[in-house]
Amino acid sequence: MNDPPERSITSGLRHLFVLTDLEGVAGVTHWRQTRSLGPEQEEARGLLTGEVNAFVKGLRDAASRLSIDPPRISIWDGHGTGGLHLEALPPDTDRYRHDDPGGFAGVFEHGRTRVDPPIDALAFVGQHAMEGTGGNLAHTYSSRRVKRHTLNGVEVGEFETRALHAWALGVPTVFFSGDDVACREARALVPDLIVVEVKRSLGVTEADCLSHEESCLALKAGGERLVESDLDRLDLSPRFQPEPPFVYRQVKKPKWGLVPRPRRTLEGRDLAEVLRQV
């Protein structure tokens, strides 16, 4: 494939894009907290919002301590029904709703090409593992429908798809938080990204979690570590770098065992263009 654009991190973070999800948060362990609107999901949203705010505080505290400018921060709510209390996030961040018509691709690429400074790093907060891994609340895009996604025959989850999309645009993935299974999955693709494990999976709907106070302290420390790290010395190149032509396939679960499994195939020679359609 054509080499992706040269990495843009040269002297510290300038614009960090934070992708959030609900299933990788400490204290969120069951589908009833993530699938349906109601009191339990509202409580889960508060937990995610607290972790994101702690992460942002860590970024800014470290920048202040080092007497450098803090990065611009964009935050996208990546949970299908909404996972954040956007009004409770720092008002000087760029905040994007879960139902933004551009989706991840539109919001991310706008920040990469039309914002000054452009996005130069990607972080995941509250991310879950892919389907079939044994992670807590593990799934790939839809916890009800989609079973398996592959890129050039290699199984990928939401993390891999979005991290590779960013990589195709010259943006490295630098930070990840979630359960132990998801953290291992992230490190398998990007060996040196900074990870914060906030819970240990005991099954799809059970986990041993840090308290909310503990997870926020861990996220804050993770943000500080990110700013304090010399990112140019870290190995942030994906271990899986597919070559064209690119073929992305989705296989869906049968409903009640009666409906055939529909497939969707995306093909092309531009990786970002293919993944933009996922």
Contacts in CASP RR format, 6 or more apart in sequence:
PFRMAT RR
TARGET T0000
AUTHOR 0000-0000-0000
METHOD contacts of the structure
MODEL  1
MNDPPERSITSGLRHLFVLTDLEGVAGVTHWRQTRSLGPEQEEARGLLTG
EVNAFVKGLRDAASRLSIDPPRISIWDGHGTGGLHLEALPPDTDRYRHDD
PGGFAGVFEHGRTRVDPPIDALAFVGQHAMEGTGGNLAHTYSSRRVKRHT
LNGVEVGEFETRALHAWALGVPTVFFSGDDVACREARALVPDLIVVEVKR
SLGVTEADCLSHEESCLALKAGGERLVESDLDRLDLSPRFQPEPPFVYRQ
VKKPKWGLVPRPRRTLEGRDLAEVLRQV
1 241 0 8 1.000
1 242 0 8 1.000
1 243 0 8 1.000
1 244 0 8 1.000
1 246 0 8 1.000
1 269 0 8 1.000
1 271 0 8 1.000
4 167 0 8 1.000
4 168 0 8 1.000
4 169 0 8 1.000
4 170 0 8 1.000
5 169 0 8 1.000
5 170 0 8 1.000
6 170 0 8 1.000
7 120 0 8 1.000
7 170 0 8 1.000
7 171 0 8 1.000
7 172 0 8 1.000
7 236 0 8 1.000
8 14 0 8 1.000
8 118 0 8 1.000
8 120 0 8 1.000
8 170 0 8 1.000
8 171 0 8 1.000
9 120 0 8 1.000
9 121 0 8 1.000
9 172 0 8 1.000
9 174 0 8 1.000
9 231 0 8 1.000
9 232 0 8 1.000
10 232 0 8 1.000
12 68 0 8 1.000
12 71 0 8 1.000
12 227 0 8 1.000
12 231 0 8 1.000
13 59 0 8 1.000
13 71 0 8 1.000
13 120 0 8 1.000
13 121 0 8 1.000
13 174 0 8 1.000
13 226 0 8 1.000
13 227 0 8 1.000
13 231 0 8 1.000
14 71 0 8 1.000
14 72 0 8 1.000
14 117 0 8 1.000
14 118 0 8 1.000
14 120 0 8 1.000
15 71 0 8 1.000
15 72 0 8 1.000
15 73 0 8 1.000
15 74 0 8 1.000
15 111 0 8 1.000
15 115 0 8 1.000
15 117 0 8 1.000
15 118 0 8 1.000
15 119 0 8 1.000
15 120 0 8 1.000
15 121 0 8 1.000
16 59 0 8 1.000
16 71 0 8 1.000
16 72 0 8 1.000
16 73 0 8 1.000
16 74 0 8 1.000
16 119 0 8 1.000
16 120 0 8 1.000
16 121 0 8 1.000
16 122 0 8 1.000
16 123 0 8 1.000
16 174 0 8 1.000
17 74 0 8 1.000
17 76 0 8 1.000
17 108 0 8 1.000
17 111 0 8 1.000
17 119 0 8 1.000
17 121 0 8 1.000
17 122 0 8 1.000
17 123 0 8 1.000
17 166 0 8 1.000
17 171 0 8 1.000
18 52 0 8 1.000
18 55 0 8 1.000
18 56 0 8 1.000
18 73 0 8 1.000
18 74 0 8 1.000
18 75 0 8 1.000
18 76 0 8 1.000
18 123 0 8 1.000
18 124 0 8 1.000
18 125 0 8 1.000
19 76 0 8 1.000
19 78 0 8 1.000
19 104 0 8 1.000
19 122 0 8 1.000
19 123 0 8 1.000
19 124 0 8 1.000
19 125 0 8 1.000
19 127 0 8 1.000
19 162 0 8 1.000
20 48 0 8 1.000
20 52 0 8 1.000
20 75 0 8 1.000
20 76 0 8 1.000
20 77 0 8 1.000
20 78 0 8 1.000
20 79 0 8 1.000
20 83 0 8 1.000
20 84 0 8 1.000
20 124 0 8 1.000
20 125 0 8 1.000
20 126 0 8 1.000
21 78 0 8 1.000
21 79 0 8 1.000
21 83 0 8 1.000
21 124 0 8 1.000
21 125 0 8 1.000
21 126 0 8 1.000
21 127 0 8 1.000
21 128 0 8 1.000
21 158 0 8 1.000
22 28 0 8 1.000
22 33 0 8 1.000
22 34 0 8 1.000
22 41 0 8 1.000
22 44 0 8 1.000
22 45 0 8 1.000
22 48 0 8 1.000
22 79 0 8 1.000
22 82 0 8 1.000
22 83 0 8 1.000
22 126 0 8 1.000
23 34 0 8 1.000
23 79 0 8 1.000
23 126 0 8 1.000
23 127 0 8 1.000
23 128 0 8 1.000
23 136 0 8 1.000
23 137 0 8 1.000
23 138 0 8 1.000
23 139 0 8 1.000
24 126 0 8 1.000
24 127 0 8 1.000
24 128 0 8 1.000
24 136 0 8 1.000
24 137 0 8 1.000
24 177 0 8 1.000
24 178 0 8 1.000
24 179 0 8 1.000
24 182 0 8 1.000
24 198 0 8 1.000
24 199 0 8 1.000
25 44 0 8 1.000
25 47 0 8 1.000
25 48 0 8 1.000
25 51 0 8 1.000
25 126 0 8 1.000
25 178 0 8 1.000
25 198 0 8 1.000
25 215 0 8 1.000
26 47 0 8 1.000
26 51 0 8 1.000
26 198 0 8 1.000
26 199 0 8 1.000
26 209 0 8 1.000
26 210 0 8 1.000
26 211 0 8 1.000
26 212 0 8 1.000
26 214 0 8 1.000
26 215 0 8 1.000
27 44 0 8 1.000
27 47 0 8 1.000
27 199 0 8 1.000
27 207 0 8 1.000
27 209 0 8 1.000
27 212 0 8 1.000
27 215 0 8 1.000
28 34 0 8 1.000
28 44 0 8 1.000
28 47 0 8 1.000
28 48 0 8 1.000
28 137 0 8 1.000
29 136 0 8 1.000
29 137 0 8 1.000
29 199 0 8 1.000
29 205 0 8 1.000
29 206 0 8 1.000
29 207 0 8 1.000
29 209 0 8 1.000
30 137 0 8 1.000
30 205 0 8 1.000
31 137 0 8 1.000
31 143 0 8 1.000
31 205 0 8 1.000
32 40 0 8 1.000
33 40 0 8 1.000
33 41 0 8 1.000
33 43 0 8 1.000
33 44 0 8 1.000
34 41 0 8 1.000
34 44 0 8 1.000
34 79 0 8 1.000
34 81 0 8 1.000
34 137 0 8 1.000
34 143 0 8 1.000
35 41 0 8 1.000
35 81 0 8 1.000
35 143 0 8 1.000
35 144 0 8 1.000
36 81 0 8 1.000
37 81 0 8 1.000
41 81 0 8 1.000
41 83 0 8 1.000
44 83 0 8 1.000
45 82 0 8 1.000
45 83 0 8 1.000
45 84 0 8 1.000
45 85 0 8 1.000
46 85 0 8 1.000
46 88 0 8 1.000
47 212 0 8 1.000
47 215 0 8 1.000
48 79 0 8 1.000
48 83 0 8 1.000
48 84 0 8 1.000
48 125 0 8 1.000
48 126 0 8 1.000
49 84 0 8 1.000
49 85 0 8 1.000
49 88 0 8 1.000
49 89 0 8 1.000
50 88 0 8 1.000
50 212 0 8 1.000
50 216 0 8 1.000
51 125 0 8 1.000
51 126 0 8 1.000
51 177 0 8 1.000
51 198 0 8 1.000
51 215 0 8 1.000
51 216 0 8 1.000
51 219 0 8 1.000
52 75 0 8 1.000
52 84 0 8 1.000
52 89 0 8 1.000
52 125 0 8 1.000
52 219 0 8 1.000
53 88 0 8 1.000
53 89 0 8 1.000
53 90 0 8 1.000
53 216 0 8 1.000
54 215 0 8 1.000
54 216 0 8 1.000
54 217 0 8 1.000
54 219 0 8 1.000
54 220 0 8 1.000
55 123 0 8 1.000
55 125 0 8 1.000
55 175 0 8 1.000
55 177 0 8 1.000
55 219 0 8 1.000
55 220 0 8 1.000
55 222 0 8 1.000
55 223 0 8 1.000
56 73 0 8 1.000
56 75 0 8 1.000
56 89 0 8 1.000
56 90 0 8 1.000
56 93 0 8 1.000
57 220 0 8 1.000
58 219 0 8 1.000
58 220 0 8 1.000
58 221 0 8 1.000
58 222 0 8 1.000
58 223 0 8 1.000
58 224 0 8 1.000
58 227 0 8 1.000
59 70 0 8 1.000
59 71 0 8 1.000
59 73 0 8 1.000
59 223 0 8 1.000
59 224 0 8 1.000
59 226 0 8 1.000
59 227 0 8 1.000
60 70 0 8 1.000
61 220 0 8 1.000
61 224 0 8 1.000
62 223 0 8 1.000
62 224 0 8 1.000
62 225 0 8 1.000
62 226 0 8 1.000
62 227 0 8 1.000
62 228 0 8 1.000
63 69 0 8 1.000
63 70 0 8 1.000
63 71 0 8 1.000
63 227 0 8 1.000
64 70 0 8 1.000
66 227 0 8 1.000
66 228 0 8 1.000
68 227 0 8 1.000
70 227 0 8 1.000
71 121 0 8 1.000
71 227 0 8 1.000
72 94 0 8 1.000
72 115 0 8 1.000
72 117 0 8 1.000
73 90 0 8 1.000
73 93 0 8 1.000
73 94 0 8 1.000
74 93 0 8 1.000
74 94 0 8 1.000
74 95 0 8 1.000
74 96 0 8 1.000
74 107 0 8 1.000
74 111 0 8 1.000
74 115 0 8 1.000
74 119 0 8 1.000
75 84 0 8 1.000
75 89 0 8 1.000
75 93 0 8 1.000
75 94 0 8 1.000
75 95 0 8 1.000
75 96 0 8 1.000
76 96 0 8 1.000
76 100 0 8 1.000
76 103 0 8 1.000
76 104 0 8 1.000
76 107 0 8 1.000
76 108 0 8 1.000
77 83 0 8 1.000
77 84 0 8 1.000
77 86 0 8 1.000
77 95 0 8 1.000
77 96 0 8 1.000
77 97 0 8 1.000
77 98 0 8 1.000
78 98 0 8 1.000
78 104 0 8 1.000
79 98 0 8 1.000
80 98 0 8 1.000
80 99 0 8 1.000
81 98 0 8 1.000
82 97 0 8 1.000
82 98 0 8 1.000
82 99 0 8 1.000
83 98 0 8 1.000
84 98 0 8 1.000
86 95 0 8 1.000
86 97 0 8 1.000
89 95 0 8 1.000
94 115 0 8 1.000
96 107 0 8 1.000
100 106 0 8 1.000
100 107 0 8 1.000
104 162 0 8 1.000
104 165 0 8 1.000
105 165 0 8 1.000
105 275 0 8 1.000
105 276 0 8 1.000
105 277 0 8 1.000
105 278 0 8 1.000
106 276 0 8 1.000
108 119 0 8 1.000
108 122 0 8 1.000
108 162 0 8 1.000
108 165 0 8 1.000
108 166 0 8 1.000
108 169 0 8 1.000
109 169 0 8 1.000
109 272 0 8 1.000
109 276 0 8 1.000
111 118 0 8 1.000
111 119 0 8 1.000
112 118 0 8 1.000
112 119 0 8 1.000
112 169 0 8 1.000
112 171 0 8 1.000
119 171 0 8 1.000
120 171 0 8 1.000
121 171 0 8 1.000
121 172 0 8 1.000
121 173 0 8 1.000
121 174 0 8 1.000
121 175 0 8 1.000
121 231 0 8 1.000
122 162 0 8 1.000
122 163 0 8 1.000
122 166 0 8 1.000
122 171 0 8 1.000
122 172 0 8 1.000
122 173 0 8 1.000
122 174 0 8 1.000
123 173 0 8 1.000
123 174 0 8 1.000
123 175 0 8 1.000
123 176 0 8 1.000
123 226 0 8 1.000
124 159 0 8 1.000
124 162 0 8 1.000
124 173 0 8 1.000
124 175 0 8 1.000
124 176 0 8 1.000
124 177 0 8 1.000
124 178 0 8 1.000
124 186 0 8 1.000
125 175 0 8 1.000
125 177 0 8 1.000
125 219 0 8 1.000
126 177 0 8 1.000
126 178 0 8 1.000
126 198 0 8 1.000
127 158 0 8 1.000
127 159 0 8 1.000
127 176 0 8 1.000
127 177 0 8 1.000
127 178 0 8 1.000
127 182 0 8 1.000
127 186 0 8 1.000
128 135 0 8 1.000
128 136 0 8 1.000
128 137 0 8 1.000
128 138 0 8 1.000
128 139 0 8 1.000
128 158 0 8 1.000
128 178 0 8 1.000
128 179 0 8 1.000
128 182 0 8 1.000
129 135 0 8 1.000
129 136 0 8 1.000
129 138 0 8 1.000
129 159 0 8 1.000
129 179 0 8 1.000
129 181 0 8 1.000
129 182 0 8 1.000
129 185 0 8 1.000
129 201 0 8 1.000
130 138 0 8 1.000
130 139 0 8 1.000
130 140 0 8 1.000
130 149 0 8 1.000
130 155 0 8 1.000
130 156 0 8 1.000
130 157 0 8 1.000
130 158 0 8 1.000
130 159 0 8 1.000
130 160 0 8 1.000
130 185 0 8 1.000
131 138 0 8 1.000
131 139 0 8 1.000
131 140 0 8 1.000
131 146 0 8 1.000
131 147 0 8 1.000
131 148 0 8 1.000
131 157 0 8 1.000
132 138 0 8 1.000
133 181 0 8 1.000
133 185 0 8 1.000
134 181 0 8 1.000
134 201 0 8 1.000
134 203 0 8 1.000
134 204 0 8 1.000
135 179 0 8 1.000
135 181 0 8 1.000
135 182 0 8 1.000
135 201 0 8 1.000
135 203 0 8 1.000
135 204 0 8 1.000
136 179 0 8 1.000
136 181 0 8 1.000
136 199 0 8 1.000
136 201 0 8 1.000
136 202 0 8 1.000
136 203 0 8 1.000
136 204 0 8 1.000
136 205 0 8 1.000
136 206 0 8 1.000
136 207 0 8 1.000
137 143 0 8 1.000
137 204 0 8 1.000
137 205 0 8 1.000
138 181 0 8 1.000
138 182 0 8 1.000
138 201 0 8 1.000
138 204 0 8 1.000
139 146 0 8 1.000
140 146 0 8 1.000
140 147 0 8 1.000
140 148 0 8 1.000
140 149 0 8 1.000
140 156 0 8 1.000
140 157 0 8 1.000
140 158 0 8 1.000
141 149 0 8 1.000
141 157 0 8 1.000
141 158 0 8 1.000
141 250 0 8 1.000
141 278 0 8 1.000
144 253 0 8 1.000
145 252 0 8 1.000
145 253 0 8 1.000
145 255 0 8 1.000
146 250 0 8 1.000
146 251 0 8 1.000
146 252 0 8 1.000
146 253 0 8 1.000
147 251 0 8 1.000
147 252 0 8 1.000
147 253 0 8 1.000
147 261 0 8 1.000
148 155 0 8 1.000
148 250 0 8 1.000
148 251 0 8 1.000
149 155 0 8 1.000
149 156 0 8 1.000
149 157 0 8 1.000
149 161 0 8 1.000
149 248 0 8 1.000
149 249 0 8 1.000
149 250 0 8 1.000
149 251 0 8 1.000
149 278 0 8 1.000
150 156 0 8 1.000
150 247 0 8 1.000
150 248 0 8 1.000
150 249 0 8 1.000
151 160 0 8 1.000
151 161 0 8 1.000
151 164 0 8 1.000
151 242 0 8 1.000
151 246 0 8 1.000
151 247 0 8 1.000
151 248 0 8 1.000
152 242 0 8 1.000
152 243 0 8 1.000
152 246 0 8 1.000
152 247 0 8 1.000
153 247 0 8 1.000
153 249 0 8 1.000
154 240 0 8 1.000
154 242 0 8 1.000
156 164 0 8 1.000
159 176 0 8 1.000
159 182 0 8 1.000
159 185 0 8 1.000
159 186 0 8 1.000
159 189 0 8 1.000
160 185 0 8 1.000
160 189 0 8 1.000
160 240 0 8 1.000
161 248 0 8 1.000
161 275 0 8 1.000
161 278 0 8 1.000
162 275 0 8 1.000
163 173 0 8 1.000
163 186 0 8 1.000
163 189 0 8 1.000
163 190 0 8 1.000
163 238 0 8 1.000
164 238 0 8 1.000
164 240 0 8 1.000
164 242 0 8 1.000
164 271 0 8 1.000
164 275 0 8 1.000
165 271 0 8 1.000
165 272 0 8 1.000
165 275 0 8 1.000
165 276 0 8 1.000
166 172 0 8 1.000
166 173 0 8 1.000
167 173 0 8 1.000
167 237 0 8 1.000
167 238 0 8 1.000
167 241 0 8 1.000
168 270 0 8 1.000
168 271 0 8 1.000
168 272 0 8 1.000
168 275 0 8 1.000
169 272 0 8 1.000
172 190 0 8 1.000
172 231 0 8 1.000
172 236 0 8 1.000
172 237 0 8 1.000
173 186 0 8 1.000
173 189 0 8 1.000
173 190 0 8 1.000
173 193 0 8 1.000
173 236 0 8 1.000
174 193 0 8 1.000
174 194 0 8 1.000
174 226 0 8 1.000
174 231 0 8 1.000
174 234 0 8 1.000
174 236 0 8 1.000
175 193 0 8 1.000
175 194 0 8 1.000
175 195 0 8 1.000
175 196 0 8 1.000
175 222 0 8 1.000
175 223 0 8 1.000
175 226 0 8 1.000
176 182 0 8 1.000
176 183 0 8 1.000
176 186 0 8 1.000
176 187 0 8 1.000
176 193 0 8 1.000
176 194 0 8 1.000
176 195 0 8 1.000
176 196 0 8 1.000
177 183 0 8 1.000
177 195 0 8 1.000
177 196 0 8 1.000
177 197 0 8 1.000
177 198 0 8 1.000
177 218 0 8 1.000
177 219 0 8 1.000
178 195 0 8 1.000
178 196 0 8 1.000
178 197 0 8 1.000
178 198 0 8 1.000
178 199 0 8 1.000
179 197 0 8 1.000
179 198 0 8 1.000
179 199 0 8 1.000
179 200 0 8 1.000
179 201 0 8 1.000
179 207 0 8 1.000
180 197 0 8 1.000
180 199 0 8 1.000
180 200 0 8 1.000
180 201 0 8 1.000
181 201 0 8 1.000
183 195 0 8 1.000
183 196 0 8 1.000
183 197 0 8 1.000
186 193 0 8 1.000
186 195 0 8 1.000
187 193 0 8 1.000
187 195 0 8 1.000
188 239 0 8 1.000
189 238 0 8 1.000
189 239 0 8 1.000
189 240 0 8 1.000
190 235 0 8 1.000
190 236 0 8 1.000
190 237 0 8 1.000
190 238 0 8 1.000
190 239 0 8 1.000
191 235 0 8 1.000
191 239 0 8 1.000
192 234 0 8 1.000
192 235 0 8 1.000
192 236 0 8 1.000
193 234 0 8 1.000
193 236 0 8 1.000
194 222 0 8 1.000
194 223 0 8 1.000
194 225 0 8 1.000
194 226 0 8 1.000
194 229 0 8 1.000
196 218 0 8 1.000
196 219 0 8 1.000
196 221 0 8 1.000
196 222 0 8 1.000
197 218 0 8 1.000
198 209 0 8 1.000
198 210 0 8 1.000
198 215 0 8 1.000
198 218 0 8 1.000
198 219 0 8 1.000
199 207 0 8 1.000
199 208 0 8 1.000
199 209 0 8 1.000
199 210 0 8 1.000
200 207 0 8 1.000
200 208 0 8 1.000
200 209 0 8 1.000
201 207 0 8 1.000
202 208 0 8 1.000
209 215 0 8 1.000
210 218 0 8 1.000
242 271 0 8 1.000
244 268 0 8 1.000
244 269 0 8 1.000
244 270 0 8 1.000
244 271 0 8 1.000
245 267 0 8 1.000
245 268 0 8 1.000
245 269 0 8 1.000
246 266 0 8 1.000
246 267 0 8 1.000
246 268 0 8 1.000
246 269 0 8 1.000
246 270 0 8 1.000
246 271 0 8 1.000
246 274 0 8 1.000
247 265 0 8 1.000
247 266 0 8 1.000
247 267 0 8 1.000
247 268 0 8 1.000
248 265 0 8 1.000
248 266 0 8 1.000
248 267 0 8 1.000
248 274 0 8 1.000
248 275 0 8 1.000
248 277 0 8 1.000
248 278 0 8 1.000
249 263 0 8 1.000
249 264 0 8 1.000
249 265 0 8 1.000
249 266 0 8 1.000
250 263 0 8 1.000
250 264 0 8 1.000
250 265 0 8 1.000
250 278 0 8 1.000
251 261 0 8 1.000
251 263 0 8 1.000
252 261 0 8 1.000
252 262 0 8 1.000
252 263 0 8 1.000
253 261 0 8 1.000
254 260 0 8 1.000
254 261 0 8 1.000
266 274 0 8 1.000
266 277 0 8 1.000
266 278 0 8 1.000
267 274 0 8 1.000
268 274 0 8 1.000
END
